[in-house]
Amino acid sequence: MTTFDDREKAFENKFQHDQDLLFRIRARRDKLAGLWAADLQGLRGPEAEAYARQIVDTDIATPGPHDIRDRLLADLRAKGVDVSEHRIEKELSHLLDLARQQVTAE
């Protein structure tokens, strides 16, 4: 292998690592968001965990910048919880920071 090949392989490995880390952080954020929304809906224990898994699955099935926000907004409003898009966005931002801290500490 040449130095160029070694360097290219190193960049590919770093890219893959970064993508894996980002996926884990987003999945953790989604789970935390699901638990937060479950609490607002009055869900506890296994019901809250199941709801959080659904939220994670939503982001995996339809990745995008607003899929989780839209799902949480619809679910919360359907349960009569008065919540705004801004509040959800703010919570998602906070939970992303928390998820990043948790995942990088593992």
C-alpha positions in Angstrom: 0.0 0.0 0.0 1.1 3.5 -0.7 0.9 6.4 1.6 -2.0 7.7 -0.4 -3.8 4.4 0.0 -3.2 4.4 3.7 -4.4 8.0 4.0 -7.5 7.2 1.9 -8.3 4.2 4.1 -7.9 6.3 7.3 -10.3 8.9 6.0 -12.8 6.2 5.1 -12.5 4.7 8.6 -13.0 8.1 10.2 -16.0 8.8 8.1 -17.6 5.4 9.0 -16.8 6.0 12.7 -18.3 9.5 12.6 -21.5 8.2 10.9 -21.9 5.4 13.4 -21.4 7.9 16.3 -24.0 10.3 14.7 -26.5 7.4 14.3 -26.0 6.4 18.0 -26.4 10.0 19.2 -29.6 10.5 17.1 -31.1 7.2 18.3 -30.4 8.1 21.9 -31.9 11.6 21.4 -35.0 10.0 19.9 -35.3 7.6 22.8 -35.0 10.4 25.3 -37.5 12.5 23.3 -39.9 9.5 23.3 -39.6 9.2 27.1 -40.1 12.9 27.5 -43.3 12.9 25.3 -44.5 9.7 27.0 -44.3 11.4 30.4 -46.3 14.4 29.0 -49.0 11.9 27.8 -49.1 10.2 31.2 -47.4 7.0 30.0 -45.2 5.1 32.5 -43.1 2.0 32.7 -43.4 -0.5 29.8 -45.8 1.8 27.9 -43.4 4.7 28.0 -40.5 2.4 26.8 -42.7 1.0 24.0 -43.6 4.6 22.9 -39.9 5.6 23.0 -39.0 2.7 20.7 -41.7 3.8 18.3 -40.2 7.2 18.2 -36.7 5.8 17.4 -38.3 3.6 14.7 -39.9 6.6 13.2 -36.6 8.4 12.7 -35.0 5.2 11.3 -37.9 4.6 8.9 -38.3 8.2 7.7 -35.1 10.1 8.4 -35.3 13.8 8.0 -34.9 17.0 10.0 -38.6 17.3 11.1 -39.9 13.7 11.2 -39.6 13.4 15.0 -40.9 16.9 15.7 -43.9 16.3 13.6 -44.6 12.9 15.1 -44.3 14.2 18.7 -46.4 17.2 17.9 -49.2 15.1 16.4 -49.1 12.5 19.2 -49.1 15.1 22.0 -51.9 17.2 20.4 -53.9 14.0 19.9 -53.7 13.4 23.7 -54.7 17.0 24.4 -51.3 18.2 25.5 -50.8 21.9 24.7 -47.4 22.0 23.1 -45.9 24.1 20.4 -43.4 23.2 17.6 -40.9 25.6 19.3 -41.2 23.8 22.6 -40.5 20.5 20.9 -37.6 21.9 18.9 -36.1 23.3 22.0 -36.5 20.0 23.9 -35.0 18.1 20.9 -32.0 20.4 20.9 -31.5 20.0 24.6 -31.8 16.2 24.3 -29.4 16.1 21.4 -26.8 17.7 23.6 -27.6 15.3 26.4 -27.4 12.3 24.1 -24.1 13.5 22.7 -22.7 13.7 26.2 -24.0 10.2 27.2 -22.8 8.5 24.0 -19.4 10.0 24.1 -19.0 9.1 27.7 -19.7 5.4 27.0 
